[in-house]
């Protein structure tokens, strides 16, 4: 199993960052590689989500389950599509100047080809996701940072 972890401190509140990342249906609007997202079933604490992600000509479809702990954590799991195991976990911790955001991705791909490159795929995916979320937060929350 490959694991990739990254952490950033951003100038927004945990509530703002959580709301942005929990709004999965908007991912195709700004998140590179996300082609389609639809919520199959949603409750207050959990959602089942169909996703299609593309890397170049490669398209991967899968269904995941997201478990929500407001302002603290979003845990996404799947054993569908290209993954025999996917555990993607966002955590949010208040900081004096904003929020510490941590992203941990663990994955096992079904394909040997993807499995062999999984370390690079996960690192690239995590970095692209974090940058895209930061850009989106700038657009949505400009002027409402926790900085005084």
N, C-alpha and C positions, 0 to 999 in steps of 0.2 A: 504494500500500500504506500502511495506517495502522499506526503503532507507538505503543505505550504502555508506559511503564517506571515502576516504583515500587520503592522500597527501604525496608526497615525493619530495625531492630535489635531482636531479641527476646531474652528472658532464658533461652532454652533452647539446648541444644547443637545443632550441625549434624546429628548423628545423630538426635536427637529430631524436629527439624523435617522432615528428609528422610523419616523413617519415616511421619510424619503425612501428608505430601503424596503419597508413593508409594502409600499405601493407597487407591487410587481407588475400590474397590468400596464404601467407606463414605461417599463423597461425598453421596449422596442423604439420609443421616441428618442432615447438618448444613450442607451447602453450599446456599445459596439458589439456586434455579433448576435444580439438578441433579435430574432426575426419575428417571432410570434409568442405571445403569452396569453393564456386564458385561464381564469379561475374556474375550476370544475365544481368545486364545493367549498364553501367558506363558513367558518364560525368565528366566534370572538377570539379563540385561542389557537385555531388551526385552520389551514387551507390546503386543498389539493389543487395543484397547478400543473397545467400542460404547457410545456415550453419547447421552442425550437430555436436552437443556437446554430449559427453558421460560422465556420472558419474557412475562408476562401470558398472553394466549391463544395466542401464537406458540410453537410447539414445533419444535425443530431436532434432527434425528437425524444423527449422523455417526460414522464410525469413525476412530480416531486410532492412531498408533504412538507409544509412549512409550519413550524410551531412558534407562536408568538408569545413573548414575555415582554409586554410594553416597556419601552425605554431601557430595557436591560439586555435582551437577546432575541435574535431570530435564528432558528435552527432549521436548516433545509436538508432533507434526506431523500435519497432515491436509490432504487435498485433496478431502474428501468432504462430502456434505450441503450446508450453506449456504456452505461455504468453497471458494474456488478455491485459497486458500493460508492455512494457519494454522501459525504457529510460536510456541509458548508455551514459555518457558524459565524454570525456577526455578534459581537458584544459591544456594549456602549457603557462607558464609565464617565461620570462627571469629573471634570478637571477645572482648575481655577480659571483657565482661559478657554473653556469650551468642553469638548468631549473627546475622550480617548476611544477610538474605534479600532477594534481588532477583528481581523478576518482570518479564519482558519479553514482551509480546504483539505479534506482527505478524500482520495479517490482511487478506485481500481477500475480500469477500463476493461470492457469485454474483449476488445480488439488488441491483439499483440502489437500491432503497429502503433496504435495510440498509447498502449501501455508502455512501450519502449520510450516514447517521447513525453510521458505524462508529467515528469518534473518540469520540463520547459513549458508544457501546455498550462499547467496549474499556475506557474509563476506569471506567465504572460496574461492569463485570464484574471488573476487577482490584481495585478497592476493596472490593467485596463479598466476593471470594475471600479477600483478605488478612485482612479483619476476621473472616470465618468461621473461617479457619485459626487465627488468634490466639485466638478464643474456645474453639475445640476444644482447642488446646494447653493453655489454662488448665485446662480440665476434666481432661485426661489427665495433665498433668505438674505440677499444683499441688503445691508442696512439693519439686519436684526441679529447680529452676532452677540456673543456674550461679553465681548470686549467693551470696556467703559470708556 
